[in-house]
Amino acid sequence: MRQFPPDFLWGVATSAFQIEGATQTDGRGESIWDRFAATPGKIADGTDGSVACDHYNRWKDDVETMRWLGVKSYRFSIAWPRILPLGRGKVNQAGMDFYSRLVDGLLTAGIEPMVTLYHWDLPQALDDKGGWTARDTVGAFVEYADEVSQVLGDRVSKWITHNEPWCISVLGYGNGEHAPGHKNWSEALAAAHHVLLSHGQAVSVIRANVKKAEVGITLNLCPAQPASPSAEDQDACRAFDGGFNRWYLDPIYGKGYPQDVIADHVAAGRIASEKLDFVRPGDLEAMAAPTDFLGVNYYSRGIIRSDRIPESQNAPRTVHAEPEKTDMDWEVYAGALTDLLLRLKKDYNPKRIYITENGAAYSTGPDADGRVRDTKRVHYLRTHLEASLDAIKQGVPLAGYFAWSLMDNFEWAWGYQKRFGLVFVDYATQKRIPKDSAHLYRAVVARNGLDVELAA
Ligand code: FCB
């Protein structure tokens, strides 16, 4: 019997900018993603988030879809610029009311809300003052967290401060692939610090406003394996793991920044000295505020090859990517999810873990009969749920799984080309069609286990 624990929290996830549209409605302020998407060349298909899935107007239908799926929880994010159009100051009541209605609608449908406070849509007004590179943004985030948790805290108990600090800082400020599109590594490290600090400071504020608060943060984690046993590949793997995973996990779990990665940053000329000048006394303690859970976003593993020596001088590769890749060119490799969860337990021992995102991009659309046969996503889902169950059997406190995503949506710098949804969205008509993967997920949730078959 491949059953999940009885109280396992089955969910689906989305984020505000990726689905809501209505970017100029009801007093919403501009966000860095509106500005970024309006800048030619930044979004692969030249699109933006102004309509997206029109969820702002269709949220009732989307809640109905979730009720049909049978999920127990919905992870969504709040658009900061709907609440505080200029980042701080006076609350925009219409924006707050939207989320209040959504929360009520979810509760009526028997679906528990899980709120992410920051999923990348920083108010543009704050970016004008330095965005996450500015220490002032920490205070602004804490005020925002306070306002939202005061209003929704009577009905929402599960809170995620930030989604994926690595993406916010490295993609946003390091390599410029995401908004606000800067390319400066010392900015990226300062931004990461301010994001983590704002997380730590917000934890106690949320707890003060929410009776049975469960507070955590979501990290995107990428388990790394050296491509060969050579010393060079092993060291490259250490460095990759350090920069991608430990740089965020270590400070959150009270270990401070990893010394070996600080040394790497200096050696690479990303920062001038090992003294991280954005760190002030008390910051590391604040960042390590105890949390109730760790949110894990897992998509793929990394197979790491050193670029310090020419390929011809390195040892032959012994670890190869599986041939199956998603439309993101990400390898489909479920085994690393089990390894990752076991490692998190061993090295950080979080009270609880939720997989807050896991999923795959495949462009499969409806056949002539209207059915969306996304067999590759069905396979991805099954194997990753198996991997999750393996981890539970080995003692990992995995308490829930949120499929990314409820429906196809605006995939950031890729625009609408990459489809991650369990539900297909026809953007011309806004029609939603549950894919085969949605039917599979529905059956898994109903059985609370994996012994399910799909109709041929
Ligand atoms: C994650 C993001 C999410 C989505 C998936 C595919 O990095 O949190 O918004 O874009 O990737």
Boltz pocket constraint, residues with backbone or C-beta under 6 A from the ligand:
constraints:
  - pocket:
      binder: B
      contacts: [[A, 15], [A, 18], [A, 163], [A, 164], [A, 167], [A, 220], [A, 297], [A, 357], [A, 404], [A, 410], [A, 411], [A, 412], [A, 420]]
      max_distance: 6.0
